Amino acid sequence: MVDSMSPPQIQESLHQLTAFETSLLVFCGIYFLEYILHLRFDWSLFKGPGAPRHGLSRVDVALVTRWTYLIDRLLLLAFSVAGVTLMISDQRDCQALAQLLGFAGLSSLVCGWILLSIRVCVIWNWDKRVAVLLILMILASIALAIRCVVELSAAYNHVFHACIIDRVPGLLTLTVSLLAGESVVLLGLFVGLQSKWRGARQFRMWNVLWTQGLLHFAFCLAMRIPLVVLLARTTSPIAELIVLTPTFVMGPIGAMHMFRYLQTSVRGDRSPQFGTRDLPMRANIQLARQGEAGSKQALTRHVDANEEVRLSGFAVCRQ
């Protein structure tokens, strides 16, 4: 490919490659720092006591949410390690490493989307129409991501002395799919909070969910939409990767930060051990579904000292 390029084109490609490597190293470094800072929380979550099983219940949703978060953390760690290795390695056969980079990055994005989708399903009390719609959109994005990873092409370039990812088909389609899916999820979140949980506005959890939805919406406006525009206009695979790198890292980091905040702050407990009781939080979910008219009854039912409520994907665990 380089042999057919003019000197100005080679120089431009070299500048793009340098920008991509710099961007990748910077954002991988950001995640390494973020991973170390929250490693104690991850370990506490991993060692957390298993919830009792009552069939397909909210307890199972809590476990799914917990493991989705932990898997997302590991996927983004794999993305960062693969990215740094790709930059510093002089391995001639780098196809597998590039595919690992793409797989980990895209899978991490999908996991972050799943974390947000679970919230919406819980807010809508697992309405079948909402759940089926979100599942279909997630499956479509997974299929597009698999296509991108399988057809990704990379080779070692002897002129630049680096591994060059020269073909990522379907990247624009996947990005549009993720943007559309996140838009639907955010719409479901806002509508659900206003209609299904309007009786819980006075509680902290409602305000946290609403604020996090607004922050995610602002993130989509700031990064997702410009990303789609840039991908539609550029024809260089390296340039596409330059604009994709911040999304690969910052999107999942934002989703995981929101999860941790709900695990600790909403319950009034800054510890990841899930040990502190918070009476208003105990009535949040029940109150949201009953409305303001049932607030006193909901609070009374949840004052029982033998009941423990843990927020793990908004799961209520009765022991």
Buried (B, 14 or more C-beta within 10 A) or exposed (E): EEEEEEEEEBEBBBEBBEBBBEBBBEBBBBBBEBBEEBEEBBEBBEEBEEBEEEEEBBBBBBBBBBEBBBBBBBBBBBBBBBBBBBBEBEEEEBBEBBBBBBBBBBBBBBBBBBBBBBBBBBBBEEBEEBBEBBEEBBEBBBEBBBBBBEEBBBBBBEEBEBBBBBEBBBBBBBBBBBBBBBEBBBEBBBBBBEEBBEBBEEBBBBBBBBEBBEEBBEBBEEBBEEBBEBBEEBEEBBBBBBBBBBBBBBBBBBBBBBBBEBBBBBBEBEEBEBEEBBEBBBBBBBBBBBBEEBBEEBBEEBEEEEBBBBBBBBBBBBE
